[in-house]
Amino acid sequence: MTGHPSTGYSGLDEILCNLQIGDNVVWQVDSIEDYSHFVRPYVEKALEQERNVVYMRFADHEPLVKDQDGVVVYELDANVGFETFSMAVHNIITNEGVGSFYVFDCLSELVSAWATDMMIGNFFMITCPYLFELDTIAYFGILRNYHSFKTVARIRETTQLLLDVYHFKGNFYVHPLKVWNRYSPTMFLPHLQDGDTFRPVTQSMDVTQLFSHISEKGLDGSRRTLDYWDRLFLHAQELLSESGDKEEIERAKSQLSRIMVGHEERLSRLAEKTFSLSDLISINNRLIGSGFIGGKAAGMLLAQKILLNDEKLNWQENTEPHDSFYIGSDVFYTYIVENKWWKLWVEQKSQRGYFKAAEKLKQKILKGRFPSEIRQRFQEIIEYFGQSPIIVRSSSLLEDSFGNAFAGKYDSVFLVNQGSPDERYAAFEAAVREVYASTMSEDALTYRLQRGLDQMDEQMALLVQRVSGSNRGKYFFPDLAGVGVSYNTFVWQSDMDPKAGMLRLVFGLGTRAVDRVEDDYPRTIALDNPLLRPHEDMKKIARFSQRKVDLLDISENKVATKRARVLANEGLGLDMQLDMVADRDKKAEARMKSAGMKQEKAWVLTFEKLLSQTDFAEKMQGMLKTLEAAYNYPVDVEFTANFANDGRLRVNVVQCRPLQTRGQKANVSIPKDISEEKILFRSQGFTMGGSIALHLKRLIYVVPDEYIKLGISEKHEVARTIGKLNKQLKDQEDKPTLLMGPGRWGTTTPSLGVPVHFSEINHASVLCEMAYEGGNLMPELSFGTHFFQDLVEGDIFYAALFPDREHVHINRDWFNSMPNQLNELLGEECRFANVIKACEFTDEDLQIVCDVLTQRLACFFT
């Protein structure tokens, strides 16, 4: 390796005081040919000096470097997305090591894949410094007048050399705009190339002619203030206003749909079929930044449009309009890049740093600063909504897609939105950071890792929605909210139709429907028989009903929970709604009176009148079936509903996604001649997951009597111990495992069950929750919740056992005498060996069978 690094032109080297190790050289040109004119001699000189030459090939234009000895060519695909592409480039640079000489295809070609200048600027800002660190020299090209002023400014700020090239009257001119860390008297004048010589252009006539040519070729300055993304939508608006031909409009619609909705094929096809070009322009008008709107926003918008297009059900009069904003996925990466966290981001993608670096990154994300232009747009959101409550919701690229729900993995933040403009803005920024930081949560990372998504682009877009509901005194909440699924795998009687769908309904905010609530029970509604209940007598109806209401406390500026009975007696103008959703509990009122307690109305949230005297259930079933038909797949929706002044109920679909369901297995049959002593337990109904026939190899059992004696911290330790046993399993096929225990698994309140994280049970095959009368530990049939989604996506069969019900039998003698291999499996002495029993089966064969048609379940030794 001999000689100084060179451009290949001695005259140009003289002007630039030679290329220096670490230089990134950006050539701003009018054509690819002009860029190629300067690439060729640079490569030839580098090969002559026996440099390691690397060509990054990703564009559609003609190759800049011919295939020859000494040149390593990497073929890259920018369509895989910004992150995957950038990571691939980073890894190549790492592997090629110190001192390599690089040629990159024209960066302007990346807009065909990414549709935005912003991401080209981001790519350069993370790649250029890394090349500098490794003492390389790299050539980049960009087309003049093709990018926004902002993007060119970011490139100028980051690079070491920025050179303008003009091809005028058969001559090449080079005009250095930035040359870092060196200077010569004529360096920043235009220079005319004459063979190997570059002569400064100083005569007045020559200068005037050259710059006259430059100004004639310049793009309208007003358009140069726009990102390429904005120019795409301006063109789309022009097509509509000029009544462009149908083929061109369809092409524009296809392109805009692809760059906004995403690459997931089925969802993208549905978006292209459903949205008009005008719809996409309207969405962009409420988009902050650029990039994808994400799965949650796409699902909500698709559902709204599908329903409004359906004339049979007249959803124009039965739905609430929305006025949401979307924060594009590009803003997320720009936030990471501008705060200079990309190296940490790359470290987090490695196997060693996957969890460790994530915690550092999470803490940084919570404290970062947004670019000024993004802060200005955030301010517009706050000013638009005023003091109306809003919710900032995750809407990542992979979220709510076919196959990956990400249910509950990322945060959503309610903002009651009270206080001064500055206070409201600060709270909004903090909420955005919180949702961004949730991409680095352990649950989200484990989910991505388990589903093979850990190396995929997972940009976080955001959906900012006005909270649906009304002010009632100092509180704000909707009349109704819940979850609806078009296919009901939780059927507790054999004559129920799974295809009819199901609702999980609450009074107030929908948080109590989508999460496993503590010591409370949303109403489960089978849409083929809305009045049918899992529990029939009034005592159990009252016990297994919703008693608390989630709402926004305007006076305290926070999310709060109030007892339904207290709300009902506060005189908040709820009379009509209460009559529709609640029944008076006369017996409870009589008991209060006889006990000398303060007299007040005792309400039980049953929703009986709503279901028996209105078309609510029929309307919701129609909605679910309309969406299912459009998706050609079962769907899962979140909704709110409010009574208008005319008494009509208006529904607002706030989320819609493909329903994650277990495949319907072939019918199975339970042997009729199993001897009683061989049965571990049997039941009828209260299962989720369809039919199952599985041979179990491990049983982990939490002993109810012993568990309830423990303190809160000890109960958490029990959960962590179960997590250790779970980690020993590679997957569900390794040792099919049955988990059994009292109350609700995954609860955040240890007194109600075992407080495991889902990542601590994700390798189990069957989860069984047992009612235990002695400690008020009851299962919660949580179909439609985030917990349910985890079970379905984890392919975990679920059963709830109620020992006091008919057809339920638990072999307590066997559990009491069950051998315990806990210490042996853990490889250490465990102080909870009396609480957790673990047993592996080799000689004996333990089988669990459930027939979805008869709703019969049995676990027995064969």
C-alpha positions in Angstrom: 0.0 0.0 0.0 1.8 3.2 -1.2 1.0 6.9 -1.6 -1.4 9.3 -0.1 -5.2 8.7 -0.6 -6.2 10.3 -3.8 -9.3 11.3 -5.9 -7.5 9.9 -8.9 -7.0 13.5 -10.2 -3.7 15.1 -9.0 -5.2 18.6 -9.7 -8.2 17.9 -7.5 -6.0 16.5 -4.8 -4.1 19.7 -4.8 -7.2 21.8 -4.5 -8.5 19.7 -1.6 -5.1 19.4 0.1 -5.4 15.7 -0.6 -8.0 13.2 0.6 -7.4 12.4 4.3 -8.0 9.1 6.1 -11.5 9.3 7.6 -12.9 11.5 4.8 -16.5 11.0 3.7 -16.9 12.6 0.3 -20.3 13.6 -0.9 -20.7 14.5 -4.6 -23.8 16.6 -5.4 -24.5 16.0 -9.1 -27.1 16.4 -11.8 -26.9 12.9 -13.1 -25.5 9.4 -12.1 -23.0 9.8 -15.1 -21.5 12.9 -13.5 -21.0 11.0 -10.2 -19.5 8.0 -12.1 -17.0 10.4 -13.8 -15.4 11.0 -10.4 -15.8 7.5 -9.0 -13.8 5.7 -11.7 -10.4 7.4 -11.2 -10.8 7.2 -7.4 -11.3 3.4 -7.6 -8.4 2.9 -10.2 -6.0 4.8 -8.0 -7.1 2.9 -4.9 -6.5 -0.4 -6.6 -3.2 0.8 -7.9 -2.3 1.5 -4.3 -3.5 -1.9 -3.3 -6.3 -0.6 -1.1 -9.3 -2.7 -0.1 -12.1 -1.3 -2.3 -15.7 -2.0 -1.2 -18.7 -1.2 -3.4 -22.1 -0.9 -1.8 -24.6 -1.7 -4.6 -28.3 -1.0 -3.8 -29.6 1.3 -6.6 -31.3 0.6 -9.9 -28.9 2.8 -11.9 -26.0 1.4 -13.9 -23.1 0.0 -11.7 -20.5 2.7 -10.8 -17.7 0.1 -10.3 -17.1 -2.7 -12.7 -16.6 -6.2 -11.4 -12.8 -6.7 -11.2 -10.1 -8.1 -9.0 -9.6 -6.1 -5.8 -13.1 -4.9 -5.6 -15.6 -6.5 -3.1 -19.2 -5.9 -4.2 -22.1 -6.1 -1.7 -25.6 -6.4 -3.2 -28.1 -4.8 -0.8 -31.9 -4.3 -0.9 -33.1 -1.1 0.5 -36.7 -2.3 0.4 -36.1 -4.4 3.5 -36.5 -1.2 5.5 -34.3 1.5 7.0 -33.1 -0.4 10.1 -32.4 -3.8 8.4 -30.6 -2.0 5.5 -28.6 0.2 7.9 -27.6 -2.7 10.1 -26.4 -4.7 7.0 -24.2 -1.8 6.0 -22.9 -1.4 9.6 -22.0 -5.1 9.7 -20.2 -5.0 6.4 -18.2 -2.0 7.5 -17.3 -3.9 10.8 -16.3 -7.0 8.9 -14.2 -5.1 6.3 -12.3 -3.4 9.1 -9.9 -0.5 9.3 -8.7 1.4 6.2 -11.1 0.3 3.5 -12.0 2.5 0.6 -15.8 2.7 -0.2 -18.1 3.6 -3.0 -21.8 3.9 -2.3 -24.5 4.0 -5.0 -26.3 7.3 -5.3 -28.1 7.9 -2.0 -31.0 9.6 -3.8 -32.1 6.2 -5.1 -33.1 5.3 -1.5 -36.2 7.4 -1.7 -37.8 4.8 -4.0 -37.7 2.4 -1.1 -38.1 4.7 1.9 -40.1 7.6 0.3 -38.6 10.2 2.6 -35.5 12.4 2.7 -35.6 12.2 6.5 -34.4 8.6 6.5 -31.7 9.3 4.0 -30.4 11.9 6.3 -30.6 9.5 9.2 -28.8 6.8 7.2 -25.9 9.2 6.5 -25.8 10.5 10.0 -25.2 7.0 11.4 -23.0 5.6 8.6 -20.6 8.5 8.1 -19.3 8.7 11.7 -18.7 4.9 11.8 -16.7 5.0 8.6 -14.7 7.9 10.1 -14.0 5.9 13.2 -12.5 3.0 11.1 -10.1 5.3 9.1 -11.8 4.7 5.8 -12.5 6.9 2.8 -16.0 6.8 1.3 -17.7 8.3 -1.8 -21.4 9.1 -1.7 -23.5 10.7 -4.4 -26.7 12.8 -4.1 -28.8 14.4 -6.9 -28.9 18.1 -6.8 -32.3 19.8 -6.1 -33.8 16.4 -5.3 -33.8 16.7 -1.5 -35.1 19.1 1.0 -32.8 21.9 2.3 -33.1 20.2 5.7 -31.7 16.9 4.4 -28.8 18.5 2.6 -28.0 20.5 5.7 -27.9 17.3 7.8 -25.5 15.7 5.3 -23.3 18.8 5.1 -23.1 19.0 8.9 -22.0 15.3 9.1 -19.7 14.8 6.2 -16.1 15.9 5.8 -16.3 17.0 2.2 -19.3 18.2 0.2 -18.5 18.9 -3.5 -20.8 20.3 -6.1 -20.3 19.0 -9.7 -21.7 20.8 -12.8 -21.6 19.5 -16.3 -21.9 22.6 -18.5 -21.1 22.9 -22.3 -19.2 19.7 -22.2 -17.0 20.6 -19.3 -17.0 19.5 -15.7 -16.8 22.0 -12.9 -16.2 21.1 -9.2 -17.2 23.6 -6.5 -16.1 22.5 -3.0 -18.8 23.6 -0.4 -17.2 22.0 2.6 -13.7 20.7 3.2 -13.1 19.8 6.8 -10.0 20.6 8.7 -7.9 22.1 5.8 -7.7 25.3 3.6 -6.2 26.7 0.5 -6.5 30.2 -1.1 -8.8 29.1 -3.9 -10.4 26.0 -2.3 -14.0 27.2 -2.3 -14.2 28.6 -5.8 -15.6 26.6 -8.7 -12.9 24.8 -10.7 -13.0 23.8 -14.3 -11.5 20.4 -15.1 -9.0 20.2 -18.0 -7.7 16.6 -18.0 -5.9 16.1 -14.8 -5.8 19.8 -14.0 -8.5 21.8 -12.2 -8.4 25.6 -12.7 -10.3 28.0 -10.5 -13.0 30.0 -12.3 -12.3 33.6 -11.5 -13.1 35.7 -14.7 -16.3 37.5 -14.4 -17.8 36.3 -17.7 -17.0 32.6 -16.9 -18.4 32.9 -13.4 -21.6 34.7 -14.6 -22.3 32.1 -17.3 -21.7 29.2 -14.9 -24.0 30.5 -12.1 -26.6 31.5 -14.6 -26.7 27.9 -15.8 -26.9 26.7 -12.2 -29.8 29.0 -11.3 -31.8 27.9 -14.4 -31.5 24.3 -13.4 -32.5 25.0 -9.8 -35.8 23.6 -8.3 -38.4 26.0 -7.0 -37.1 27.0 -3.6 -40.6 26.5 -2.0 -40.6 22.9 -3.0 -37.0 22.4 -1.7 -38.3 23.2 1.8 -40.4 20.0 1.5 -39.4 16.5 2.1 -39.6 14.1 -0.9 -42.6 12.6 1.1 -44.5 15.9 1.0 -43.9 16.2 -2.8 -45.4 12.8 -3.3 -48.6 13.9 -1.6 -48.6 17.2 -3.5 -48.5 15.2 -6.7 -51.4 13.0 -5.5 -53.5 16.1 -4.7 -52.7 17.5 -8.2 -53.9 14.3 -9.7 -57.3 14.6 -7.9 -57.7 18.3 -8.6 -56.8 17.8 -12.3 -59.0 14.7 -12.6 -56.0 12.6 -13.6 -56.5 9.4 -15.5 -57.6 6.4 -13.5 -54.5 4.3 -14.1 -52.2 7.1 -12.8 -54.5 7.6 -9.7 -54.4 3.8 -9.0 -50.6 3.8 -9.2 -50.4 6.7 -6.9 -52.8 5.1 -4.4 -50.8 1.9 -4.5 -47.5 3.7 -3.8 -48.9 5.8 -1.0 -50.6 2.8 0.6 -47.4 0.9 0.5 -45.3 3.6 2.2 -48.0 4.4 4.8 -49.6 1.1 5.8 -46.6 -1.2 5.6 -45.3 -4.3 3.9 -47.5 -7.0 5.5 -49.1 -8.4 2.4 -52.6 -9.1 3.5 -53.0 -5.8 5.4 -51.5 -3.8 2.5 -53.9 -5.5 0.0 -56.8 -4.7 2.2 -55.7 -1.1 2.6 -55.3 -0.7 -1.2 -58.8 -2.1 -1.7 -60.4 -0.1 1.0 -58.8 3.4 0.9 -59.3 5.9 -1.9 -56.5 8.3 -2.9 -58.4 11.0 -1.1 -58.5 8.9 2.1 -54.7 8.5 2.0 -54.2 12.3 1.5 -56.5 12.9 4.4 -54.5 10.6 6.7 -51.3 12.3 5.6 -52.8 15.7 6.5 -52.9 14.5 10.1 -49.5 12.8 10.1 -46.6 14.2 12.1 -43.3 13.5 10.2 -43.3 10.7 7.7 -43.3 6.9 7.4 -45.7 4.2 8.4 -48.7 4.9 10.6 -48.3 1.5 12.1 -50.6 -1.5 12.7 -52.9 0.0 15.3 -53.6 3.2 13.4 -54.1 1.2 10.1 -56.5 -1.2 11.8 -58.6 1.6 13.3 -58.8 3.5 10.0 -59.6 0.4 8.0 -62.4 -0.6 10.4 -63.9 2.9 10.2 -63.8 2.9 6.4 -65.1 -0.6 6.0 -68.1 0.1 8.2 -68.9 3.5 6.6 -68.8 1.8 3.2 -71.4 -0.8 4.4 -74.8 0.6 3.5 -76.8 -2.3 5.0 -76.1 -1.4 8.7 -76.1 2.4 8.2 -73.0 3.0 10.3 -72.9 6.6 9.1 -75.6 7.3 11.8 -74.4 4.8 14.4 -70.7 5.6 14.7 -68.7 8.4 16.2 -66.4 10.3 13.8 -62.7 10.3 14.8 -60.2 13.1 14.6 -57.0 11.3 15.4 -53.4 12.2 14.7 -50.5 9.9 13.7 -46.8 10.2 14.5 -45.0 8.5 11.7 -42.5 5.7 12.2 -39.7 7.8 10.8 -39.9 10.2 13.8 -38.9 7.3 16.1 -35.7 6.5 14.2 -34.9 10.2 13.9 -35.3 10.6 17.6 -32.8 7.8 18.1 -30.3 9.2 15.5 -30.5 12.8 16.5 -29.8 12.0 20.2 -26.8 9.9 19.0 -27.9 6.6 20.4 -27.5 4.6 17.2 -24.4 2.7 18.5 -26.3 1.6 21.5 -29.2 0.6 19.2 -26.8 -1.6 17.2 -25.4 -3.1 20.4 -29.0 -3.9 21.6 -29.5 -5.9 18.4 -26.6 -8.2 19.2 -27.2 -11.5 21.1 -25.0 -10.4 24.0 -26.6 -6.9 24.3 -30.2 -7.8 23.6 -31.5 -7.4 27.1 -28.5 -5.6 28.7 -28.2 -2.7 26.3 -32.0 -2.4 26.1 -32.2 -1.2 29.7 -29.6 1.5 29.1 -31.4 2.5 25.9 -34.8 2.6 27.6 -33.5 5.0 30.2 -32.0 7.3 27.5 -35.2 7.3 25.5 -37.1 8.5 28.5 -34.9 11.6 28.6 -34.1 12.5 25.0 -34.9 15.7 23.0 -37.0 15.9 19.9 -35.9 18.0 16.8 -37.4 21.5 16.7 -39.6 20.8 13.7 -41.2 17.8 15.5 -41.7 19.8 18.7 -43.6 22.4 16.6 -45.9 19.7 15.2 -46.5 18.3 18.7 -47.5 21.7 19.8 -50.1 21.7 17.0 -51.7 18.5 18.5 -51.9 20.0 21.9 -53.5 23.2 20.6 -55.9 21.3 18.5 -57.2 19.1 21.3 -57.2 21.9 23.9 -58.2 20.4 27.2 -60.0 17.4 25.8 -58.6 14.1 27.2 -56.4 12.2 24.7 -54.6 8.9 24.6 -51.2 8.3 23.1 -51.1 4.7 21.8 -48.4 2.5 20.4 -48.8 1.7 16.7 -45.6 -0.1 15.7 -44.9 -1.7 12.3 -45.4 -5.3 13.4 -48.3 -4.6 15.8 -51.8 -5.8 15.1 -50.8 -7.6 12.0 -51.7 -11.1 10.8 -49.9 -13.5 13.2 -48.5 -10.9 15.7 -50.8 -9.0 17.9 -48.2 -7.6 20.4 -51.3 -7.3 22.7 -50.3 -5.3 25.8 -46.6 -5.5 25.0 -46.2 -1.7 24.3 -47.6 1.1 26.4 -50.5 3.4 25.8 -50.8 6.5 27.9 -54.0 8.4 28.9 -53.6 12.2 29.2 -56.4 13.9 31.1 -54.8 16.9 29.5 -55.6 19.6 32.1 -53.4 22.5 33.1 -51.5 25.3 31.3 -50.4 24.8 27.6 -46.8 24.3 28.8 -47.9 21.7 31.3 -50.0 19.9 28.8 -47.2 19.9 26.2 -44.7 18.6 28.7 -47.1 15.7 29.6 -47.6 14.9 25.9 -43.8 14.7 25.2 -43.4 12.5 28.3 -46.1 10.2 27.0 -44.5 9.9 23.6 -41.2 9.0 25.3 -42.9 6.5 27.5 -44.4 4.6 24.6 -41.1 4.8 22.7 -39.3 3.4 25.7 -41.7 0.5 25.9 -40.1 -1.0 22.8 -37.2 -1.8 25.2 -39.3 -3.5 27.9 -38.5 -7.0 28.8 -41.9 -8.3 27.9 -41.7 -6.8 24.4 -38.2 -8.0 23.8 -39.0 -11.5 25.0 -42.1 -11.5 22.7 -40.1 -10.5 19.7 -37.3 -13.0 20.5 -39.8 -15.8 21.0 -41.5 -15.1 17.7 -38.3 -14.7 15.6 -38.9 -10.9 15.2 -35.8 -9.8 17.2 -33.8 -8.8 14.1 -36.7 -7.3 12.1 -37.5 -3.6 11.6 -39.8 -2.6 14.5 -40.3 1.1 14.2 -42.7 2.7 16.7 -45.4 4.9 15.1 -48.0 6.5 17.4 -51.7 6.9 17.3 -53.0 10.0 19.2 -56.8 9.7 19.8 -59.4 11.9 21.5 -60.7 9.8 24.4 -64.3 8.9 23.6 -66.8 9.8 26.4 -68.4 12.7 28.3 -67.8 15.0 31.2 -69.8 14.0 34.3 -69.0 16.4 37.1 -65.3 16.1 37.8 -65.1 12.8 35.9 -64.8 11.8 32.2 -65.6 8.4 30.8 -67.6 6.6 28.0 -70.9 4.9 28.8 -69.7 1.6 27.5 -66.4 0.1 26.3 -65.1 -3.3 25.6 -63.6 -5.9 23.4 -65.4 -7.8 20.6 -64.3 -10.9 18.7 -66.0 -12.3 15.7 -65.1 -15.9 16.6 -65.7 -17.1 20.2 -63.4 -19.9 21.3 -64.7 -19.5 24.8 -68.0 -21.4 24.7 -69.2 -22.8 28.0 -72.2 -24.8 26.7 -72.3 -27.3 23.9 -75.1 -25.6 22.0 -73.3 -22.2 21.7 -72.0 -21.2 18.3 -68.4 -20.0 18.2 -68.9 -18.2 14.9 -71.5 -15.9 16.5 -68.8 -13.9 18.3 -68.4 -12.6 21.8 -68.2 -9.3 23.7 -66.4 -8.4 26.9 -68.2 -5.3 28.1 -67.6 -2.8 30.9 -69.0 0.5 32.1 -66.4 3.3 31.8 -63.0 3.2 30.2 -62.2 0.0 28.3 -59.1 -0.8 30.3 -61.1 -3.2 32.5 -62.0 -5.1 29.4 -58.6 -5.4 27.8 -56.6 -6.2 30.9 -57.1 -8.8 33.6 -58.7 -6.7 36.2 -58.2 -7.4 39.9 -61.2 -8.6 41.9 -63.6 -7.6 39.2 -65.5 -9.2 36.3 -66.5 -7.6 33.0 -69.7 -9.0 31.4 -69.0 -11.7 28.9 -71.6 -11.8 26.2 -72.0 -14.7 23.7 -73.6 -12.9 20.7 -75.8 -15.9 19.7 -77.4 -15.8 23.2 -76.6 -12.4 24.8 -78.5 -13.0 28.0 -76.8 -16.4 28.7 -74.4 -16.2 31.6 -71.7 -18.5 32.9 -73.3 -17.9 36.3 -77.0 -18.0 36.8 -78.2 -17.3 40.3 -78.4 -13.6 41.5 -75.9 -14.1 44.3 -73.2 -15.2 41.8 -74.3 -12.6 39.2 -73.6 -9.9 41.8 -70.4 -11.5 42.9 -69.1 -12.0 39.3 -70.0 -8.6 38.0 -68.1 -5.3 37.5 -67.9 -3.4 40.7 -65.3 -0.7 39.8 -65.1 1.8 37.0 -62.0 3.2 35.4 -62.3 6.9 34.5 -60.4 10.1 34.1 -60.5 12.4 37.1 -60.5 15.9 35.6 -60.0 17.7 39.0 -56.9 15.5 39.8 -55.7 15.3 36.2 -55.1 11.6 36.4 -56.6 8.2 35.6 -58.6 6.9 38.5 -60.8 4.0 39.6 -64.1 4.5 41.5 -66.6 2.0 42.9 -69.6 1.8 40.6 -72.0 2.1 43.5 -70.4 5.3 44.7 -70.6 6.8 41.2 -74.2 5.8 40.8 -75.0 7.7 44.0 -73.1 10.9 43.2 -75.8 12.3 41.0 -73.7 12.6 37.8 -76.5 12.6 35.3 -76.2 8.9 34.8 -79.9 8.0 35.3 -80.6 6.9 31.7 -77.4 5.0 31.3 -77.7 3.3 34.6 -81.2 2.1 33.8 -79.7 0.5 30.6 -76.7 -1.1 32.2 -77.5 -1.8 35.8 -80.2 -3.4 38.0 -81.1 -2.4 41.6 -80.1 -5.0 44.2 -83.1 -4.8 46.5 -81.8 -7.5 48.8 -78.5 -5.6 49.3 -80.4 -2.4 50.0 -82.6 -4.2 52.6 -79.4 -5.6 54.3 -77.9 -2.1 54.5 -81.2 -0.8 56.0 -81.4 -3.6 58.6 -77.7 -3.0 59.5 -78.4 0.7 60.1 -76.1 1.7 57.3 -76.5 4.9 55.2 -79.3 4.4 52.8 -78.3 4.5 49.1 -79.2 2.7 46.0 -77.3 -0.6 45.4 -76.7 -1.1 41.7 -75.3 -4.2 40.0 -73.8 -3.7 36.5 -75.6 -6.5 34.6 -76.3 -4.8 31.2 -79.6 -6.7 31.1 -81.8 -4.0 29.7 -79.2 -3.0 27.1 -79.1 -6.6 25.9 -82.8 -7.4 26.1 -84.5 -4.2 25.0 -82.1 -2.7 22.4 -80.5 -3.9 19.2 -77.0 -3.4 20.7 -75.9 -7.1 20.6 -77.3 -7.5 17.1 -75.6 -4.3 15.9 -72.3 -5.4 17.4 -72.5 -8.8 15.8 -73.3 -7.2 12.5 -70.2 -5.0 12.9 -67.9 -7.9 13.7 -69.2 -9.9 10.8 -68.8 -7.0 8.4 -65.2 -6.6 9.5 -64.5 -10.3 9.4 -65.8 -10.5 5.8 -63.6 -7.6 4.7 -60.5 -9.1 6.4 -61.5 -12.6 5.3 -60.3 -13.6 8.8 -61.7 -13.5 12.3 -61.2 -10.0 13.9 -60.7 -8.6 17.4 -61.9 -5.0 18.1 -61.8 -2.6 20.9 -64.7 -0.2 21.1 -66.5 2.5 23.1 -70.2 3.4 22.9 -72.0 6.4 24.2 -75.7 7.4 24.4 -76.5 10.4 22.4 -79.2 13.0 23.5 -81.8 11.2 21.4 -81.1 7.9 23.3 -79.3 6.3 20.3 -76.1 4.5 21.1 -73.2 5.5 18.9 -70.2 3.1 18.6 -66.6 4.1 18.1 -64.2 1.4 16.9 -60.8 2.4 18.4 -58.9 -0.7 17.4 -59.3 -3.6 14.9 -56.8 -6.4 14.2 -56.8 -10.0 13.0 -57.9 -12.3 15.8 -55.1 -14.6 16.9 -56.8 -18.0 17.2 -55.6 -21.5 17.7 -56.3 -23.7 14.7 -59.5 -25.9 15.1 -58.1 -29.3 15.7 -59.8 -32.5 14.6 -62.5 -33.8 16.9 -61.1 -35.8 19.8 -62.9 -38.2 22.1 -62.4 -38.8 25.8 -62.3 -42.5 26.8 -65.4 -43.5 28.7 -63.8 -46.3 30.7 -61.2 -44.4 32.7 -61.1 -45.6 36.3 -61.8 -42.9 38.9 -58.4 -43.2 40.6 -56.6 -42.6 37.2 -58.4 -39.2 36.7 -56.3 -36.2 37.9 -59.2 -33.8 37.1 -62.2 -33.4 34.8 -64.5 -30.6 34.0 -67.1 -29.3 31.5 -66.9 -25.9 29.8 -64.7 -23.0 30.8 -61.8 -23.8 28.4 -60.1 -21.7 25.7 -58.1 -23.1 22.8 -60.5 -25.6 21.1 -59.9 -29.3 21.1 -56.7 -30.8 22.5 -55.1 -34.2 23.0 -51.7 -34.0 24.6 -49.3 -36.2 26.5 -47.8 -34.3 29.3 -44.3 -34.8 30.7 -44.1 -32.3 33.5 -46.6 -30.9 36.1 -46.0 -27.8 38.2 -48.6 -27.4 40.9 -49.0 -24.5 43.3 -50.5 -25.8 46.5 -53.5 -23.5 47.4 -53.5 -24.1 51.2 -49.8 -23.2 51.4 -49.8 -20.4 48.9 -52.4 -18.3 50.8 -50.2 -18.4 53.9 -47.4 -16.5 52.2 -46.6 -12.8 52.4 -46.8 -10.6 49.3 -43.0 -10.7 48.7 -42.9 -14.4 49.1 -45.7 -14.9 46.5 -43.6 -12.9 44.1 -40.7 -15.2 44.8 -42.9 -18.2 44.0 -43.6 -16.6 40.6 -39.9 -16.1 40.0 -39.2 -19.7 40.9 -41.8 -20.9 38.4 -40.0 -18.6 35.9 -36.7 -20.5 36.5 -38.5 -23.9 35.8 -39.9 -22.3 32.6 -36.5 -21.2 31.5 -35.2 -24.8 31.6 -37.6 -25.7 28.8 -36.4 -25.0 25.2 -39.9 -24.9 23.9 -43.3 -26.6 24.4 -42.2 -29.7 22.6 -39.2 -30.2 24.9 -41.3 -31.4 27.8 -45.1 -30.6 27.4 -45.9 -28.9 30.8 -49.1 -28.4 32.8 -49.2 -25.4 35.2 -51.9 -25.6 37.9 -52.6 -23.2 40.7 -55.1 -21.1 42.6 -56.8 -18.0 41.2 -55.5 -15.9 38.4 -52.1 -16.5 36.9 -50.5 -13.3 35.6 -52.2 -11.1 38.1 -50.5 -8.0 39.5 -52.2 -8.6 42.9 -50.6 -11.7 44.6 -53.6 -12.2 46.9 -55.7 -13.1 43.8 -53.3 -15.6 42.2 -49.8 -16.2 41.0 -48.1 -13.0 39.8 -46.0 -14.4 37.0 -45.0 -12.5 33.9 -46.0 -14.1 30.7 -42.3 -14.7 29.9 -42.2 -16.9 33.0 -44.8 -19.3 31.7 -44.4 -19.0 27.9 -43.1 -22.6 27.5 -46.0 -24.2 29.2 -48.5 -26.2 27.1 -51.5 -26.0 29.4 -52.5 -23.5 32.1 -55.1 -24.4 34.6 -56.6 -21.9 37.0 -58.4 -23.3 40.1 -61.0 -21.7 42.2 -60.1 -21.9 45.9 -62.8 -21.0 48.3 -60.5 -20.6 51.3 -58.7 -17.6 49.9 -61.2 -16.0 47.6 -59.0 -17.1 44.7 -61.0 -17.3 41.6 -60.1 -17.8 37.9 -61.0 -15.0 35.6 -62.1 -16.1 32.2 -60.2 -13.5 30.3 -61.1 -14.2 26.7 -60.4 -11.1 24.6 -57.8 -9.6 27.0 -54.1 -9.1 26.4 -53.5 -12.1 28.6 -55.7 -14.2 26.3 -53.7 -13.0 23.3 -50.5 -14.2 25.0 -52.0 -17.6 25.6 -53.2 -18.0 22.0 -50.0 -16.7 20.4 -48.1 -19.0 22.8 -50.3 -21.9 21.8 -51.1 -22.5 25.5 -54.4 -24.3 26.2 -56.4 -22.8 29.1 -58.9 -24.3 31.5 -60.6 -22.9 34.6 -61.7 -25.4 37.3 -64.6 -24.6 39.7 -64.7 -27.4 42.2 -68.1 -26.5 43.5 -69.7 -26.9 40.1 -71.4 -30.0 38.7 -69.3 -32.2 36.4 -66.0 -30.9 38.0 -63.8 -33.4 39.9 -60.2 -32.8 41.2 -58.3 -35.8 42.6 -57.1 -34.0 45.8 -55.7 -37.2 47.2 -53.3 -37.5 44.3 -52.2 -33.9 44.6 -51.7 -34.2 48.3 -49.4 -37.3 47.8 -47.8 -36.0 44.6 -44.0 -36.7 44.6 -42.0 -33.4 44.5 -38.9 -33.2 42.3 -38.6 -29.4 42.7 -35.2 -29.3 44.3 -33.9 -31.9 41.9 -35.1 -29.9 38.9 -33.8 -26.6 40.2 -30.5 -28.1 41.2 -30.7 -26.4 44.6 -32.6 -26.3 47.8 -35.8 -24.3 47.4 -37.5 -22.8 50.5 -40.9 -23.0 48.7 -40.9 -26.8 48.3 -44.0 -27.0 50.3 -45.7 -24.5 48.0 -44.6 -25.5 44.6 -44.7 -29.2 43.6 -43.0 -30.3 40.4 -43.2 -33.7 38.9 -41.9 -35.3 35.7 -43.5 -38.3 34.1 -41.5 -41.1 32.5 -43.0 -44.4 33.5 -46.5 -43.1 33.7 -48.2 -41.3 30.9 -50.3 -38.2 31.8 -52.7 -37.1 29.1 -55.0 -34.1 28.8 -58.0 -34.3 26.4 -60.6 -31.7 25.6 -63.4 -32.1 23.1 -64.6 -28.7 22.0 -68.0 -30.1 20.7 -69.1 -31.5 24.1 -67.0 -29.1 26.1 -65.7 -32.0 28.2 -62.2 -31.9 29.6 -60.2 -34.7 31.3 -56.6 -35.1 32.5 -55.8 -38.7 33.4 -53.1 -41.3 33.6 -53.1 -43.9 30.9 
